[in-house]
Amino acid sequence: SLTLLPASALTVNGSLVVNTPQFVDGGNAIVVKKDVTNNGAFVNTTPLVASTGLKLRGGINQKLSGAGLFGLVELDNISGATLMNDVTLTNNLTLTRGILNIGSRLLTMGSGSSIVSGSAFSSTNMILTDGVYGTTGGLKLTIPSSAAPLAYEFPIGSTGKYTPVQFNLTSNATPGTLLIKPVNQAHTTVTDANHVLQYYWVVESAGLSNLNGSLSFNYLEGDVRGDESQYI
């Protein structure tokens, strides 16, 4: 394994390939300007300190790949980043600038991790899915067991559409996961596609029990078809 010493911030002007079992940041920022291939595990010495961890700050779209675990990740790149395979983060994801394009891939946020806004979430600062029905993928959050209220933001959308989802958890008896994926079309079961929203969300949960809470879905007026006041 590789561990950076304290006060040893690292900048990689090319691509970074991690093939060691662990890459420990030692409380430093690891700035990468091109692609990242991770076949080990990024470990954060101070996981609650946002200035540490992996920083994607290239001037081109950066690709993330590999079977390893990612820790703290910040996207601060106006050209964005793209997942080349399913990715799991064990700590927070900070969206400061740029779109994280997950396409048909699955982005899993581990227990205790969440998505943080380095600047306001928007159509240019979000997680982009392919918006296609029938493909896998989406954004999956790990939800702890809790009797205290918790709030989660899914800053997701499809091409040209920012359609976030808010999940307000009141209580939950057992830990589990909640997956959200937007689909950029009318639902496949409707009998008249000219009188429904031209958009919907796939929602899947696993492991949760005695769950109390609410989900709020946000859509664009341009996807309204027919008389919205008649929607059920």
Protein Blocks (a to p, Z undefined) as FASTA:
>chain_A
ZZddehiaccdfbdcddfbfbdceklpacddfbdcddfbdcddfblmlmkgcjddfbfbd
cddedjbdcdddddddfkbpadfbdcddfbdcddfbdcddekjaccdddehiacddfbac
dfklccddehighiacdjdddddddfbdcddddddddehiacddddddfbdfbgcddddd
ddddddfkbmblklccfbdcddddehiahiacdddddddfklpgcjfklpZZ
